[in-house]
Amino acid sequence: MDPIILYTAFIYFPVVCVMLTAYAKQNRILRYIFKSLYMPSLIVLYLLAAPKPNVLIILAMVFGWIGDVFLLGRHHWNVLGGITSFGLGHICYIAGMLSTRPGLHLTAIISVVWIALCLVLVRHFLIPHAPKRLMIPAICYATLLSGTSAAALYLSFVSFNAAYLLAAFGGLMFMLSDGLLAYNMFGKKTVLGNFFVMVTYVLAQTALAAGFILHGGI
């Protein structure tokens, strides 16, 4: 392994550990600092480790970083900014993944069914708890979020490649993370709710990045 990549990994994982500890201990200052550092450290790791970094994947991660910064606040415009940023990020993830395997297959149709199922679950469990002004953005975001998961699942079904399977796991973790986030924001708040949101979020972004790296960039 390239020493530079190894050094970057030694930066990335401590950032993750301190960030998760800050959420577990409810340390607001460390949470703000290290959540802001999380995605930049992952972007650097991806750029150094991927043989041919994909611009769309880099943009997806940048939008993820912007979304992270927005969600450090809890005003309605913070939530809208986070939804918009992560939504743009998922568009980039989907475009980046599907550009490697164009064409319509049976699994693409199954992916559409998967997205529809996810939207039904969102409508039943989360939308009733969300403020009315966020209902349409939430539905649009849920479509894009489930689309990222569907795109990764589609590619893993078509190629049965370990890299795509890892990305598919990341997509599923993203759905779980955002589901927990929405429930914690609009439903029943729990002391460790944000901690579990961040654990699943780190698993999601790390698995997606690792899958893209294994595939050469994506």
N, C-alpha and C positions, 0 to 999 in steps of 0.2 A: 504494500500500500504506500502511496505517495506520502512522505512525511508531512507535507502541507495539509493534505486531507486529514491525516491523523491529528494534527494540531487543531484543525478546525473542529473536528469531532469532540476534542477535549474542551473546546469552548462551548459548543452547542449543548452538550449534555449537562454541564454545570448550570448553564442558563435555565435549562428545563427543570433541574432539581430545585434551584432557588425559587423559580417562579411557582412551582407546585407547592413548595413549603410555604411561600408567602400566602397562597390561597388557603392552605390548610390552617395556618396560624392567623389568617385574616389581617395580615400586615399590609396596609394600603400602600405605603410608600414603596416597599419592595415589589409589590404586585404591579404598580404602575411602571416602575423602571424595567423590570425583567419581562413583563408581557410585551413592552415596546421593543425589547431586544430580541424576543423569541424568533419572529419570522425573519428579520435580517440575518440572524445567525444560521437559520436553515437555508436561506437563499445563498449565502456564501458557501455553505457545505455542498449544495446542489451544483453551483457553478464550478466548484473545484473537482467534484467527484464525477459528474456526468461527462462522458467523452464528447458529446455534442449537445450542449444545453439548448433547449427549445425556448424560443422567445415567448411563446404563448404560456408555457409553464412558469417562466419567470414572472410574467405579468400576473398570472393567477396568484402567485405567492405575494407579489407586491400589493395586490388588492386585498389579500388576506391580512397583510400587515396594517394597511389603512383601516380595514374593518376592526382589527384588534384595538387600534388606537381609539376609534369611535366608541367602541363598546366599553371603554374604561369609564365612560360617563353613563348616566341612567336617565337623561332627559329624552323626550320623545324624538328629538332630532338626532341624538346619538344613536338610537335604535334604527332610525331610518337610514342614517349614514352607514351603519354597520350592515344592514340588509342590502343596501345598494352596492357597497364595496364587495361584500362576499358574493353577491349575485353576479357581478362582473367577473369576479374570480372564477366562479363555477362555469361561466360561459367560456372563459379561456381554457379551463381544464378540459371541458367537453370538446372544444375545437381542437385542442392539442392532441387529445387521445384519438378522436375519430379521424383526424387527418392521416393517421398511420394505417387505417383500415377502412377506406371508403367503400360504399356499396351497401345494398339492403340485403339482409339475411333474415332467417326466421328469428334469430336471437335479437335482432333489432326490433322486431314486432313484440317479442316478449319484453324487451326493455320498455316499450311504450306502456304495456300492461303494468309493469312494475311501477312506473311513474304514476299511473292512474291510481294504483293501490296505495301508494305513499300519500297521494293527495287526499284520498278518502280517509286515511288514518289521521292526517293533519286536520282535516275538516271536523272529524269526530272528536278528537282529543284535545287539540290545541287552539283552534280558531275560536271556539266559544269563550275562551278565557282571555283572548287578546282584545285590546281596545279597538273600536270600530275603525279608527283612522289608520290602523296598521293591518287591517284585514286583507286588502288587495295586495299591498307589498308582501305580506306574509305568504299568501298563496303563490304569488309569482316567484318568490324566493324558494319556496318548497318545491316548485316545479324544477327550478335550476339545480337545487341541491340533489333531488332524487335523480336528475339527469346525469350528474357527475357519477353517482353510484351506478346508474344503468349503463353508462358508457363503459365504465371499467368492467362491469359484469359481462357486457356484450363482448368486449375484447378478450376477456378470459375464457368465455365459452367458445369463441371462434378459434383462438390459437392455443388455449390451455398453456399459456406461458406463465412461469412463476412470477415474472415482473408484473403482469396484468392482474394476477391473483392477489398480489400484495396491494396493488392500487385499488382493486375492488374492496379489499378489507378496509383500506383507508376511506373509501367512499361510504361504506356502511358505518364506520366509526364517526364520520362527519355527520351523518344523519342522526346517530345516537346523541352526539354532543349537542347539536343544535336543538334536538328534541328536549333534552334535559335543560338546556338554556332557556328555551321558551317556557317550559313548565315551571322553572324556577323564577322566571320573571313575571309570568302572568297567572300562574297557578299557586301551588303551595310552596312557599319558600322554606328551605331547610338550611341548617348551619353549614353543612359540607356540600351543599348543592353546587356552588361555583367550583369547588375543588374537583368534583367528579366531571363537571363540564370541561374543565381544563385537561384532566387526565385523558378523556376520550378525544378531545381536540388535538392534543399532542400526538396521540396514537394515530389520528387521522392524517394530519399533515406529514408526520414522519413516514408513515406507510406509503402515502402517495409519492412523496419525494424519493423514498428508497426504491419504489417500483419503477419510477421514471429513470432513476440512475441505472438500475439493472438493465433497463431496456436501451441504454445508451443516451438517454436524454428524454426520450419517449418515442 
